[in-house]
Amino acid sequence: MAIQDIYPTALRLLGRPVLVVGGGPVAARRAKGLLDAGAVVTVVAPVASPALQEMADAGLLTWAARPYDTKDVDGVWFVQTATGDPEVDARVSADAEAQRVWCVNASNHEASAAWTPAVAEVDDVKIAVNAGGDPRRAMAVRDAVATALETGDLPLRRRRAHRGSVALVGGGPGDTGLITVKGRRLLGQADVVVADRLGPRELLNELAPDVRVIEVGKTPGHHPVPQADINRILVEEAQQGHRVVRLKGGDPYVLGRGGEEAEYCRRHGIEVEVVSGVTSAISVPAAAGIPVTHRGLAKGFSVVTGHEELSEVPARADHTIVLLMGVGQLRESASALGEAGLPACTPVGIVENGYLPNQRVTIGTLGSIADQADAAGVANPAVIVIGDVVRVSPFAPSHFKTADYSTTTPNSPRKTVLTT
């Protein structure tokens, strides 16, 4: 049988009687697949594997504990033979052929009237692959296609009418490789993308031409699309039957107002899914080699967005403080921490445009960092890290551990080592 002789199709076996001949592992796998399809399964075999016995004991299938008989084929819609005995399998196949019943012969794929493909399911898409009778090759192709669908490299987007929904997807700090697999897949299924200014913007260029992108990005002090309008857009688009992805930078539930958006959608009867992202509070410092916790230096950390909140966090160099979008208030924040008792020599690192080609790192102390930032023209998006963990950064100068210092970066490409 050549591959050209195959007519690919899919059988709907719900409620229909099928026959499995054989009691070994292959027969058990085929019986399980037929049960998953809703078929009424009868297994004929003198001895059954533990897996088959469990299914029979649970009442999921009928096991006839005896050798095969020609009459077993009567009245069934489909036959799978996998006895391990080529003569018995050939007999079952011939009996099925005589009654015009499709039969898969596991012993001889060349003589088999039907083939069982390698199957995978992604979302509601079922992938079935035949590869010229080579099952391992078929499985390899199946796995490759399934992986491409799961990662969004192949489209899963529905083309027919469907129920609208909203997915709040955390895109990470901007590098396209840091979005989760699920987030990438949902982006590939979207009809509408409501996009922030931050996050993996390059992925928008990979969307199909008819996918609408609605820009709602904010900058500090400038919100061209108010949050109330963003909430309304999500609901209205979903009510029109669209699959909506709200693509955010970082994580939607870490200072991203994702909770508000989810609540608003649910109040209006819209199905909403939240997909966590890599938060910039942890990942952007890591891009500069700064861990937010480190044995012997810091056991905990706090994430804040304004200097007003700093009075509520521990003012100790061994407790890391992460400031998000805090450049505009850096001088006030440094002053507030100093008044709370944090020494002026406490290390501070600022990471601009984390993970992007123009990433830049500025390292100084609590007493010097505001002047350094002004002199270097530091701007958001940036993450500020305050505490002893900054000492771990490979960008820190060599004398960092033994003396106070003041260091800024040049305007340089990503990961250029700092100079004093």
WOFENUR-V324893 format. One record per pair of residues at least 12 apart in sequence whose ideal C-beta (glycine too) atoms are under 8 Angstrom apart, sorted by the first residue. I is the first residue (numbers start at 0). J is the second residue. D is the distance in Angstrom with one decimal. If there is no record, write none. Layout:
((I | J | D) (I | J | D))
This chain:
((0 | 108 | 7.2) (0 | 109 | 5.3) (0 | 110 | 7.6) (0 | 111 | 7.2) (0 | 132 | 7.2) (1 | 131 | 7.8) (2 | 129 | 7.0) (2 | 130 | 8.0) (2 | 131 | 4.8) (5 | 114 | 6.8) (5 | 129 | 6.1) (7 | 127 | 7.3) (7 | 129 | 7.3) (9 | 125 | 7.5) (9 | 127 | 7.1) (10 | 36 | 7.5) (10 | 77 | 6.6) (11 | 36 | 7.8) (12 | 33 | 6.6) (12 | 36 | 4.7) (12 | 37 | 6.2) (12 | 38 | 3.9) (12 | 76 | 6.6) (12 | 77 | 6.4) (13 | 36 | 6.9) (13 | 37 | 3.5) (13 | 38 | 7.2) (14 | 37 | 6.3) (14 | 38 | 7.7) (14 | 39 | 6.5) (15 | 38 | 5.8) (15 | 39 | 6.6) (15 | 76 | 4.4) (15 | 77 | 7.4) (16 | 38 | 7.4) (16 | 39 | 4.7) (16 | 41 | 6.8) (16 | 74 | 6.3) (16 | 75 | 5.0) (16 | 76 | 6.3) (17 | 33 | 5.4) (17 | 38 | 4.5) (17 | 39 | 6.9) (17 | 40 | 5.7) (17 | 41 | 7.4) (17 | 75 | 5.7) (17 | 76 | 6.0) (17 | 77 | 4.4) (17 | 78 | 7.0) (17 | 79 | 7.3) (18 | 40 | 8.0) (18 | 41 | 5.5) (18 | 43 | 6.8) (18 | 71 | 5.8) (18 | 72 | 6.5) (18 | 75 | 4.6) (18 | 77 | 7.4) (18 | 78 | 4.7) (18 | 79 | 7.3) (19 | 33 | 7.0) (19 | 40 | 6.2) (19 | 41 | 7.2) (19 | 42 | 4.7) (19 | 43 | 7.4) (19 | 78 | 7.8) (19 | 79 | 4.8) (19 | 80 | 7.8) (19 | 81 | 7.3) (20 | 42 | 7.7) (20 | 43 | 5.1) (20 | 44 | 6.9) (20 | 67 | 5.1) (20 | 71 | 7.2) (20 | 78 | 7.1) (20 | 79 | 7.3) (20 | 80 | 4.3) (20 | 81 | 7.1) (20 | 82 | 5.8) (20 | 87 | 7.3) (20 | 88 | 7.6) (20 | 91 | 5.0) (21 | 42 | 7.8) (21 | 44 | 5.5) (21 | 79 | 7.9) (21 | 80 | 6.2) (21 | 81 | 4.0) (21 | 82 | 4.0) (21 | 83 | 6.7) (21 | 88 | 7.9) (21 | 105 | 7.5) (22 | 42 | 6.8) (22 | 44 | 3.1) (22 | 45 | 7.1) (22 | 46 | 5.2) (22 | 47 | 4.0) (22 | 48 | 5.8) (22 | 51 | 5.8) (22 | 82 | 7.9) (23 | 48 | 5.7) (23 | 81 | 6.6) (23 | 82 | 7.7) (23 | 83 | 5.9) (24 | 48 | 5.9) (24 | 50 | 7.2) (25 | 81 | 4.2) (25 | 83 | 7.9) (25 | 105 | 5.6) (26 | 42 | 6.7) (26 | 44 | 6.8) (26 | 48 | 7.5) (26 | 51 | 6.7) (26 | 79 | 7.2) (26 | 81 | 4.4) (26 | 82 | 7.7) (27 | 48 | 5.1) (27 | 50 | 4.0) (27 | 51 | 4.8) (27 | 54 | 7.6) (29 | 79 | 4.5) (29 | 81 | 6.2) (29 | 103 | 7.6) (29 | 105 | 7.9) (29 | 115 | 6.8) (30 | 42 | 5.9) (30 | 51 | 6.4) (30 | 54 | 6.5) (30 | 60 | 6.0) (30 | 79 | 7.8) (31 | 50 | 7.6) (31 | 54 | 7.2) (32 | 115 | 7.8) (32 | 118 | 7.4) (33 | 77 | 7.7) (33 | 79 | 7.2) (34 | 54 | 7.1) (34 | 59 | 5.7) (34 | 60 | 6.5) (38 | 76 | 7.9) (38 | 77 | 7.3) (40 | 59 | 7.5) (40 | 60 | 4.0) (40 | 61 | 7.2) (41 | 60 | 6.8) (41 | 61 | 4.6) (41 | 62 | 7.8) (41 | 63 | 6.5) (41 | 71 | 7.5) (41 | 75 | 7.6) (42 | 55 | 7.2) (42 | 60 | 5.9) (42 | 61 | 7.0) (42 | 62 | 4.8) (42 | 63 | 6.9) (43 | 63 | 4.7) (43 | 65 | 6.8) (43 | 66 | 7.7) (43 | 67 | 5.2) (43 | 68 | 7.7) (43 | 71 | 5.3) (44 | 62 | 7.3) (44 | 63 | 7.8) (44 | 64 | 7.2) (44 | 82 | 7.2) (45 | 64 | 6.3) (45 | 65 | 6.1) (45 | 66 | 5.8) (46 | 64 | 7.6) (47 | 62 | 5.6) (47 | 64 | 7.1) (67 | 82 | 7.5) (67 | 87 | 6.1) (67 | 90 | 7.3) (67 | 91 | 6.0) (69 | 90 | 7.9) (69 | 94 | 5.0) (72 | 91 | 7.3) (72 | 94 | 4.8) (72 | 95 | 5.4) (72 | 98 | 5.6) (72 | 100 | 6.0) (73 | 98 | 7.4) (75 | 100 | 6.2) (76 | 100 | 7.0) (76 | 101 | 8.0) (77 | 100 | 6.9) (77 | 101 | 5.6) (77 | 102 | 7.6) (78 | 91 | 6.4) (78 | 92 | 7.8) (78 | 95 | 4.6) (78 | 100 | 5.7) (78 | 101 | 7.1) (78 | 102 | 4.0) (78 | 103 | 7.2) (79 | 102 | 7.4) (79 | 103 | 4.9) (79 | 105 | 7.3) (79 | 115 | 7.4) (80 | 92 | 6.3) (80 | 102 | 6.4) (80 | 103 | 7.0) (80 | 104 | 5.7) (80 | 105 | 6.3) (80 | 106 | 7.4) (81 | 105 | 3.8) (81 | 106 | 7.7) (82 | 106 | 7.6) (83 | 106 | 7.4) (84 | 106 | 7.5) (85 | 106 | 4.4) (85 | 107 | 6.5) (88 | 104 | 5.2) (88 | 105 | 6.5) (88 | 106 | 4.0) (88 | 107 | 6.9) (89 | 104 | 7.1) (89 | 106 | 7.2) (89 | 107 | 6.9) (89 | 110 | 7.2) (91 | 104 | 7.5) (92 | 104 | 4.4) (92 | 107 | 7.8) (92 | 110 | 6.7) (92 | 111 | 6.9) (92 | 112 | 6.9) (95 | 112 | 7.2) (96 | 112 | 6.3) (101 | 113 | 4.7) (103 | 115 | 5.2) (108 | 132 | 4.0) (109 | 132 | 6.8) (114 | 129 | 5.4) (114 | 132 | 7.0) (116 | 128 | 5.3) (116 | 129 | 4.9) (116 | 137 | 6.4) (116 | 141 | 7.8) (117 | 129 | 7.9) (117 | 130 | 7.7) (117 | 134 | 6.6) (117 | 137 | 3.9) (117 | 138 | 4.5) (117 | 140 | 7.4) (117 | 141 | 4.1) (118 | 141 | 7.0) (119 | 141 | 5.1) (119 | 142 | 7.1) (119 | 144 | 7.5) (119 | 145 | 4.1) (121 | 145 | 5.5) (121 | 148 | 4.3) (121 | 149 | 5.6) (121 | 155 | 6.7) (121 | 184 | 7.8) (122 | 148 | 7.7) (122 | 155 | 5.6) (122 | 184 | 7.6) (122 | 188 | 7.4) (124 | 148 | 6.6) (124 | 155 | 6.2) (126 | 141 | 5.7) (126 | 144 | 5.4) (126 | 145 | 5.9) (126 | 148 | 7.5) (127 | 141 | 7.9) (128 | 140 | 4.9) (128 | 141 | 4.4) (128 | 144 | 7.2) (148 | 184 | 7.1) (149 | 180 | 5.7) (149 | 181 | 8.0) (149 | 184 | 5.6) (150 | 180 | 5.4) (150 | 183 | 5.4) (150 | 184 | 6.6) (151 | 180 | 8.0) (151 | 183 | 3.7) (151 | 184 | 4.9) (151 | 185 | 8.0) (151 | 186 | 5.8) (151 | 187 | 3.7) (151 | 205 | 8.0) (153 | 187 | 7.6) (154 | 187 | 5.4) (154 | 188 | 7.6) (154 | 207 | 6.9) (155 | 184 | 6.3) (155 | 187 | 5.6) (155 | 188 | 4.7) (156 | 187 | 6.3) (156 | 188 | 4.8) (156 | 189 | 7.0) (156 | 190 | 7.2) (156 | 207 | 6.8) (156 | 210 | 7.8) (156 | 242 | 7.5) (157 | 188 | 7.0) (157 | 242 | 7.0) (160 | 240 | 5.8) (161 | 240 | 6.4) (161 | 242 | 7.1) (162 | 240 | 6.7) (162 | 270 | 7.1) (163 | 236 | 7.1) (163 | 237 | 3.5) (163 | 238 | 5.9) (163 | 239 | 6.3) (163 | 240 | 4.7) (163 | 241 | 5.3) (163 | 242 | 6.9) (163 | 243 | 7.0) (163 | 269 | 6.8) (163 | 270 | 7.8) (164 | 237 | 5.9) (164 | 242 | 5.6) (164 | 243 | 6.9) (164 | 269 | 6.9) (164 | 270 | 4.4) (164 | 271 | 7.1) (164 | 272 | 7.0) (165 | 233 | 5.1) (165 | 234 | 7.8) (165 | 236 | 8.0) (165 | 237 | 5.2) (165 | 243 | 4.7) (165 | 244 | 7.8) (165 | 245 | 6.4) (165 | 260 | 7.7) (165 | 264 | 5.0) (165 | 269 | 5.6) (165 | 270 | 7.2) (165 | 271 | 4.6) (165 | 272 | 7.4) (166 | 185 | 4.7) (166 | 189 | 7.7) (166 | 242 | 7.6) (166 | 243 | 7.1) (166 | 244 | 5.0) (166 | 245 | 6.9) (166 | 271 | 7.3) (166 | 272 | 4.6) (166 | 273 | 7.7) (166 | 274 | 6.1) (167 | 245 | 4.8) (167 | 247 | 6.8) (167 | 251 | 4.3) (167 | 257 | 4.8) (167 | 260 | 6.0) (167 | 261 | 6.2) (167 | 271 | 6.7) (167 | 272 | 7.2) (167 | 273 | 4.8) (167 | 274 | 6.8) (168 | 182 | 4.3) (168 | 185 | 5.8) (168 | 186 | 6.5) (168 | 244 | 5.4) (168 | 245 | 6.6) (168 | 246 | 5.4) (168 | 247 | 6.7) (168 | 251 | 7.2) (168 | 274 | 4.6) (168 | 276 | 6.9) (169 | 182 | 6.6) (169 | 247 | 5.7) (169 | 248 | 7.8) (169 | 249 | 6.0) (169 | 250 | 4.2) (169 | 251 | 5.0) (169 | 252 | 7.9) (169 | 255 | 7.3) (169 | 257 | 7.8) (169 | 274 | 6.2) (169 | 275 | 5.4) (169 | 276 | 1.8) (169 | 277 | 7.1) (169 | 278 | 7.4) (170 | 182 | 6.5) (170 | 195 | 7.8) (170 | 197 | 7.9) (170 | 198 | 3.4) (170 | 199 | 4.5) (170 | 202 | 7.5) (170 | 246 | 5.3) (170 | 247 | 6.1) (170 | 248 | 5.8) (170 | 249 | 7.6) (170 | 276 | 5.6) (171 | 198 | 6.9) (171 | 199 | 6.4) (171 | 248 | 7.3) (171 | 249 | 6.7) (171 | 276 | 5.0) (171 | 277 | 4.0) (171 | 279 | 7.8) (171 | 282 | 6.7) (172 | 197 | 7.6) (172 | 198 | 7.9) (172 | 248 | 6.6) (172 | 249 | 6.3) (172 | 277 | 6.5) (172 | 279 | 4.4) (172 | 282 | 5.0) (172 | 283 | 5.3) (172 | 286 | 7.4) (172 | 353 | 4.8) (172 | 354 | 5.2) (173 | 197 | 6.3) (173 | 198 | 6.3) (173 | 199 | 6.1) (173 | 200 | 7.3) (173 | 248 | 6.7) (173 | 352 | 7.4) (173 | 353 | 6.9) (173 | 354 | 5.5) (173 | 355 | 5.3) (174 | 199 | 6.8) (174 | 354 | 3.9) (174 | 355 | 7.2) (175 | 199 | 4.5) (175 | 201 | 5.1) (175 | 202 | 5.5) (177 | 199 | 7.3) (177 | 276 | 7.9) (177 | 277 | 4.9) (177 | 282 | 6.8) (177 | 354 | 6.8) (178 | 198 | 8.0) (178 | 199 | 5.2) (178 | 202 | 7.0) (178 | 276 | 6.9) (178 | 277 | 7.9) (179 | 274 | 6.2) (179 | 275 | 7.0) (179 | 276 | 6.7) (179 | 277 | 7.8) (181 | 274 | 5.3) (182 | 274 | 4.7) (182 | 276 | 6.6) (183 | 202 | 7.3) (185 | 244 | 5.6) (185 | 272 | 7.5) (185 | 274 | 6.5) (186 | 202 | 6.1) (186 | 206 | 7.4) (186 | 244 | 5.4) (186 | 246 | 6.7) (187 | 206 | 8.0) (188 | 242 | 5.6) (188 | 244 | 7.9) (189 | 206 | 7.3) (189 | 210 | 6.0) (189 | 242 | 5.3) (189 | 243 | 6.7) (189 | 244 | 4.1) (190 | 210 | 6.4) (190 | 211 | 7.2) (190 | 236 | 7.9) (190 | 241 | 4.1) (190 | 242 | 4.9) (190 | 243 | 7.1) (191 | 210 | 7.1) (191 | 211 | 4.9) (191 | 212 | 7.9) (191 | 213 | 6.5) (191 | 236 | 4.8) (191 | 241 | 4.8) (191 | 242 | 7.3) (191 | 243 | 4.8) (191 | 244 | 7.4) (192 | 206 | 6.7) (192 | 210 | 6.4) (192 | 211 | 7.3) (192 | 212 | 4.9) (192 | 213 | 7.1) (192 | 243 | 7.7) (192 | 244 | 5.0) (192 | 246 | 5.5) (193 | 213 | 4.8) (193 | 215 | 5.7) (193 | 229 | 6.8) (193 | 232 | 6.0) (193 | 233 | 6.3) (193 | 236 | 7.6) (193 | 243 | 6.4) (193 | 244 | 7.2) (193 | 245 | 4.8) (193 | 246 | 7.0) (194 | 212 | 5.7) (194 | 213 | 7.0) (194 | 214 | 5.8) (194 | 215 | 6.9) (194 | 216 | 6.9) (194 | 246 | 4.8) (195 | 215 | 6.8) (195 | 216 | 5.2) (195 | 217 | 7.3) (195 | 246 | 6.5) (195 | 247 | 5.1) (195 | 248 | 5.3) (196 | 214 | 7.9) (196 | 216 | 2.8) (196 | 217 | 6.5) (196 | 218 | 6.6) (196 | 248 | 7.6) (197 | 216 | 7.4) (197 | 247 | 7.7) (197 | 248 | 3.0) (197 | 249 | 7.2) (197 | 279 | 7.9) (197 | 380 | 5.8) (198 | 246 | 5.6) (198 | 247 | 5.9) (198 | 248 | 3.7) (198 | 249 | 7.5) (198 | 276 | 8.0) (199 | 246 | 7.6) (202 | 246 | 7.8) (203 | 246 | 7.8) (213 | 232 | 6.2) (213 | 236 | 7.9) (215 | 228 | 7.7) (215 | 229 | 5.1) (215 | 232 | 7.2) (218 | 379 | 7.5) (219 | 324 | 5.8) (219 | 327 | 5.8) (219 | 379 | 5.9) (220 | 327 | 7.8) (226 | 256 | 6.1) (226 | 259 | 6.7) (229 | 245 | 7.9) (229 | 260 | 6.9) (230 | 259 | 7.0) (230 | 260 | 5.8) (230 | 263 | 4.1) (230 | 264 | 7.7) (233 | 245 | 6.1) (233 | 260 | 6.2) (233 | 263 | 7.2) (233 | 264 | 5.9) (233 | 269 | 7.4) (234 | 263 | 6.7) (234 | 264 | 6.0) (234 | 267 | 4.7) (234 | 269 | 5.6) (237 | 264 | 7.1) (237 | 269 | 4.6) (237 | 270 | 7.7) (238 | 267 | 7.7) (238 | 269 | 7.2) (245 | 257 | 7.8) (245 | 260 | 6.3) (247 | 276 | 6.9) (248 | 276 | 7.8) (248 | 279 | 6.7) (248 | 380 | 7.9) (249 | 276 | 5.7) (249 | 277 | 7.1) (249 | 278 | 4.7) (249 | 279 | 4.4) (249 | 280 | 7.3) (250 | 275 | 5.5) (250 | 276 | 4.3) (250 | 277 | 7.1) (250 | 278 | 4.2) (251 | 273 | 6.1) (251 | 274 | 7.7) (251 | 275 | 7.5) (251 | 276 | 6.7) (252 | 273 | 6.8) (252 | 275 | 7.1) (253 | 278 | 4.4) (253 | 280 | 6.2) (253 | 302 | 7.1) (254 | 280 | 7.8) (254 | 302 | 7.1) (254 | 304 | 5.8) (254 | 323 | 6.0) (257 | 273 | 6.4) (261 | 273 | 6.1) (279 | 323 | 6.8) (279 | 353 | 6.3) (279 | 380 | 7.7) (279 | 382 | 5.7) (280 | 302 | 4.5) (280 | 321 | 4.9) (280 | 323 | 6.1) (280 | 382 | 6.7) (281 | 321 | 7.8) (282 | 353 | 6.8) (282 | 354 | 7.3) (283 | 350 | 5.0) (283 | 353 | 3.3) (283 | 354 | 7.2) (283 | 382 | 4.1) (284 | 321 | 6.9) (284 | 348 | 7.1) (284 | 350 | 6.2) (284 | 353 | 8.0) (284 | 382 | 6.0) (284 | 384 | 4.9) (284 | 388 | 7.9) (286 | 350 | 6.3) (286 | 353 | 4.5) (286 | 354 | 5.1) (286 | 358 | 6.4) (287 | 348 | 6.2) (287 | 350 | 4.6) (287 | 353 | 7.5) (287 | 358 | 7.7) (287 | 360 | 4.7) (287 | 392 | 5.5) (287 | 394 | 6.0) (288 | 391 | 6.5) (288 | 392 | 4.4) (288 | 393 | 4.6) (288 | 394 | 6.6) (289 | 348 | 5.5) (289 | 350 | 7.5) (289 | 384 | 5.3) (289 | 388 | 5.7) (289 | 389 | 5.7) (289 | 391 | 6.2) (289 | 392 | 4.7) (290 | 388 | 5.6) (290 | 391 | 6.0) (291 | 319 | 4.9) (291 | 321 | 6.3) (291 | 384 | 7.2) (291 | 388 | 6.4) (292 | 319 | 6.7) (292 | 388 | 7.0) (293 | 387 | 7.9) (293 | 388 | 5.0) (293 | 391 | 5.7) (296 | 317 | 6.4) (296 | 386 | 7.6) (296 | 387 | 4.4) (296 | 388 | 5.2) (296 | 390 | 6.9) (296 | 391 | 7.1) (297 | 317 | 5.2) (297 | 318 | 6.2) (297 | 319 | 4.7) (297 | 386 | 5.6) (297 | 387 | 6.1) (297 | 388 | 5.0) (298 | 317 | 7.2) (298 | 318 | 7.7) (299 | 313 | 8.0) (299 | 318 | 5.6) (299 | 319 | 7.3) (300 | 318 | 6.9) (300 | 319 | 3.8) (300 | 320 | 7.1) (300 | 321 | 6.0) (300 | 386 | 7.7) (301 | 313 | 7.4) (301 | 318 | 7.0) (301 | 319 | 7.4) (301 | 320 | 5.5) (301 | 321 | 7.0) (302 | 321 | 4.7) (302 | 323 | 6.6) (303 | 320 | 6.8) (303 | 321 | 7.3) (303 | 322 | 6.0) (303 | 323 | 7.5) (303 | 325 | 7.8) (304 | 322 | 7.2) (304 | 323 | 5.2) (304 | 324 | 6.3) (304 | 325 | 6.8) (305 | 325 | 7.1) (305 | 328 | 6.2) (305 | 332 | 7.8) (306 | 325 | 7.6) (306 | 328 | 5.0) (306 | 331 | 4.4) (306 | 332 | 3.9) (306 | 334 | 7.8) (306 | 335 | 4.8) (309 | 332 | 6.0) (309 | 335 | 4.7) (309 | 336 | 5.6) (309 | 339 | 6.8) (310 | 335 | 6.7) (310 | 339 | 6.3) (314 | 336 | 5.8) (314 | 339 | 3.8) (314 | 340 | 4.7) (314 | 341 | 4.4) (315 | 341 | 7.1) (315 | 386 | 8.0) (316 | 341 | 6.9) (316 | 342 | 6.9) (316 | 345 | 4.8) (316 | 346 | 7.4) (316 | 386 | 5.3) (316 | 387 | 4.6) (317 | 386 | 7.0) (317 | 387 | 5.9) (318 | 386 | 6.5) (319 | 384 | 6.5) (319 | 385 | 7.0) (319 | 386 | 4.0) (319 | 387 | 8.0) (319 | 388 | 5.2) (320 | 336 | 7.4) (320 | 384 | 7.5) (320 | 385 | 4.2) (320 | 386 | 6.1) (321 | 382 | 6.4) (321 | 383 | 7.2) (321 | 384 | 5.8) (321 | 385 | 7.8) (322 | 382 | 7.2) (322 | 383 | 4.0) (322 | 384 | 7.9) (322 | 385 | 7.1) (323 | 382 | 6.2) (324 | 379 | 5.1) (324 | 380 | 6.7) (324 | 381 | 7.3) (325 | 381 | 7.6) (325 | 383 | 5.2) (326 | 349 | 7.4) (326 | 372 | 6.5) (326 | 377 | 5.6) (326 | 378 | 6.0) (326 | 379 | 5.1) (326 | 381 | 5.2) (326 | 383 | 7.4) (327 | 379 | 7.3) (329 | 349 | 8.0) (329 | 368 | 6.7) (329 | 369 | 5.2) (329 | 372 | 5.6) (329 | 377 | 7.9) (329 | 383 | 6.7) (330 | 369 | 4.0) (332 | 383 | 7.7) (333 | 347 | 7.6) (333 | 365 | 5.3) (333 | 366 | 7.5) (333 | 368 | 6.2) (333 | 369 | 5.4) (336 | 365 | 6.2) (336 | 385 | 6.8) (337 | 365 | 6.2) (337 | 366 | 7.4) (341 | 365 | 6.0) (341 | 385 | 7.6) (342 | 365 | 7.1) (343 | 364 | 6.2) (343 | 365 | 5.3) (343 | 366 | 3.3) (344 | 364 | 5.2) (344 | 365 | 7.2) (344 | 366 | 6.9) (344 | 403 | 4.7) (345 | 364 | 6.3) (345 | 365 | 4.4) (345 | 385 | 6.3) (345 | 386 | 6.7) (345 | 387 | 7.6) (346 | 362 | 7.1) (346 | 363 | 7.9) (346 | 364 | 6.3) (346 | 385 | 7.6) (346 | 386 | 6.8) (346 | 387 | 6.2) (346 | 388 | 7.9) (346 | 389 | 3.7) (346 | 390 | 5.7) (346 | 395 | 7.5) (346 | 399 | 7.2) (347 | 362 | 7.1) (347 | 363 | 5.5) (347 | 364 | 6.1) (347 | 365 | 5.7) (347 | 368 | 4.3) (347 | 383 | 6.7) (347 | 384 | 7.0) (347 | 385 | 5.1) (347 | 389 | 6.4) (348 | 360 | 6.4) (348 | 361 | 7.2) (348 | 362 | 4.9) (348 | 383 | 7.3) (348 | 384 | 4.6) (348 | 389 | 4.3) (348 | 392 | 6.0) (348 | 394 | 7.5) (348 | 395 | 7.9) (349 | 361 | 4.4) (349 | 362 | 7.7) (349 | 368 | 7.1) (349 | 372 | 6.3) (349 | 377 | 5.6) (349 | 381 | 5.5) (349 | 382 | 7.4) (349 | 383 | 5.1) (349 | 384 | 7.7) (350 | 381 | 6.4) (350 | 382 | 5.1) (350 | 384 | 7.4) (351 | 377 | 6.2) (351 | 378 | 6.8) (351 | 379 | 7.8) (351 | 380 | 7.0) (351 | 381 | 4.4) (352 | 380 | 6.4) (352 | 381 | 7.6) (353 | 380 | 7.7) (353 | 382 | 6.4) (355 | 413 | 7.1) (356 | 412 | 6.6) (356 | 413 | 5.6) (357 | 412 | 7.3) (357 | 413 | 6.9) (358 | 412 | 8.0) (358 | 413 | 4.0) (358 | 414 | 7.0) (359 | 377 | 7.9) (359 | 408 | 5.2) (359 | 410 | 6.9) (359 | 411 | 6.8) (359 | 413 | 7.9) (360 | 392 | 7.3) (360 | 394 | 4.7) (360 | 408 | 5.3) (360 | 417 | 6.5) (361 | 375 | 5.7) (361 | 377 | 5.8) (361 | 406 | 7.7) (361 | 407 | 5.0) (361 | 408 | 5.3) (362 | 389 | 6.3) (362 | 392 | 6.7) (362 | 394 | 5.9) (362 | 395 | 5.6) (362 | 396 | 7.6) (362 | 399 | 7.9) (362 | 406 | 4.9) (362 | 407 | 7.6) (362 | 408 | 7.8) (362 | 417 | 6.2) (363 | 404 | 7.5) (363 | 405 | 5.2) (363 | 406 | 6.1) (363 | 407 | 6.9) (364 | 403 | 6.0) (364 | 404 | 7.0) (364 | 405 | 6.6) (365 | 385 | 6.7) (367 | 405 | 4.2) (368 | 383 | 8.0) (371 | 405 | 6.4) (371 | 406 | 7.8) (371 | 407 | 4.7) (374 | 407 | 6.7) (375 | 407 | 4.7) (375 | 408 | 6.8) (375 | 410 | 7.9) (393 | 416 | 7.1) (394 | 408 | 7.4) (394 | 416 | 6.3) (394 | 417 | 4.6) (395 | 417 | 7.5) (396 | 417 | 6.7) (396 | 419 | 5.2) (404 | 419 | 7.2) (406 | 418 | 7.7) (406 | 419 | 5.3))
